Every structure is written in C-alpha cells, then in structure tokens.
Amino acid sequence: MKFFKEHPRRSMILGTYLAVFLLTWRFGVGIPATVLCLLAVSLVYMAVFHADCAAVMANYHHIKGNTASAEKLYKFALARKTKSPQAHINYAIMLIRRGEAKEALPLLERAYALCAKPLMLKNLLLTKASCNWALGDIDEAIAILEKMRKDYEYVNDRVLSTLAFMYLKKGELDKADALSRKAIEDTPSAHAAWDNLGQIEYLRGDFSKAKEMFNKALEFKADLPDSLYYLGVIAKAENETARASEYFNQALACEITALNTVTREQIEGEDSSLRSE
C-alpha cells in the first residue's frame, strides 16, 4: 500500500498493463495480440508522459557520465514541465559545477515543490546550500545545513563536510575542525572531511599535519585537485620544487569545477611561478 500512495503514477501505469494483460488473456486473443496491446499502451503513455520519460533517460545518461546527452534530455524534459524532482536537482548540479549557480537556483526551488521523499529532500537541501555558497551567500548556505542538523535525526558525512567547509571559509576553524572529525567518525573514507582538516592545519601553519591530512584524503580519492594543490604549495614553501611541480601537474589533470576550493588559473599560476624562480 505504501508504494501505491508514494507512486500514484507508476501504480496507474502498472495497473493499466495488468488490466490489459488480464483482458487479453480472458478473451484468448493470443500472445502476438497481447504484445501489440501492451506496446500500444506503452506508446500512449510515452506520448502523454513524454517529459517524464525524457527525465528518466536524462538521469540514466547523467549516471553513466554522458553529460552532453543528459543535458539535452534535461532541457527537453524541463521545457515540458517534467514533474521529476531528480531531473531538476541533477541538472542544477551540472549548472553549479560549471559556474552557473544563478540559473540553478530556480530549478532547486521547483524541485523543492515537487519533492516528497525524505532522502531526495536531503540531497536537494545539500545542493541548495552549495548553490548559495557558489553565489557568495555563505550565511544562507550555513543556515540551510544547520537547519538540516536540527530537523533530521541523522545527516551524513557529505552534509557535515560541506558545513565544515563553510565554517572554514568563514575562518571559524574550530567549528570546521569539529564537524570534519564528526564526518570522519561517521564515515572514515570521507575524503572531503580529510581535505577540510588539511586546509585547517595549513591555515594554522602546521604543514606536517596538513600533509598528513591531505594524503589521507588522496588515499580515498586520488583525483582531488584541492588536496594536490595544497600539497604543491607546501612543497614549494619547503623548497621542494620538483615535488611541488608534480603536485600541480597532477591537480591540473583532475576535473576542476566551480565547487572546488581552487581554480585552474590558481594552480597554473603557482606552477608557472616555479619556473620563473
């Protein structure tokens, strides 16, 4: 019963297929005719719910990493008012990552109006917090995440790590430290939390601890441009030029988005300064 209440449209579709199957079986029309009837029902539903069908396909391509195909399908589905909150969230994430947070925010507002599942709502709120940070409104981002901690009995390491990062950017290092360690306590492989701790120790001036934390982050995710960048900066400060250049080149080989704490230009600037010294 819970499934039928939470998924009325899917229930209707499944009910229609079942009704068609039972009717064709009852009147003994044969397997070929049954298949044709079911195919006709599928075509009707695809025509009626074409926006949601496109959203499903877009989410599939998104998961598979086919970004270009996913974006075309998202645009098609959203232009036709799909009711899929996941499509809104996923496309918003794509926009935020490439620096178009202003265009992403209305999509997240629409997703909020459509969203019913608690787990999806958590993901939505986390994405909205990141969007606000990308727009420069760090206080609103913190307010969203702190409200999540208050409203939900459990929030995962991603929420804690993101909130810790927000406090890190505000210079509240003790809060950032405590939240990052809480995230690691919950999920030891939380690479974002380890990276936070590395940046915290770097700002505190303890390069030895910072390197330990950054290397721990890279142990769980090898292509972290942020950790690689800071390891390069530390190596440069310690006059290990060759090692610093290696770290910067590794960082530049990573995917760098608007959600990273460093930019490609920033890394290139540090790397080029090594050659001019």
VENHU-V496759 format. One record per helix or strand. SS is the DSSP state (@ for helix, = for strand). FROM is the first residue (numbers start at 1). TO is the last residue. If there is no record, write none. Layout:
ss	from	to
SS	FROM	TO
SS	FROM	TO
This chain:
ss	from	to
@	2	6
@	8	26
@	31	48
@	50	64
@	67	79
@	85	97
@	101	114
@	118	134
@	138	151
@	157	170
@	173	186
@	191	204
@	207	220
@	225	237
@	241	252
@	264	276
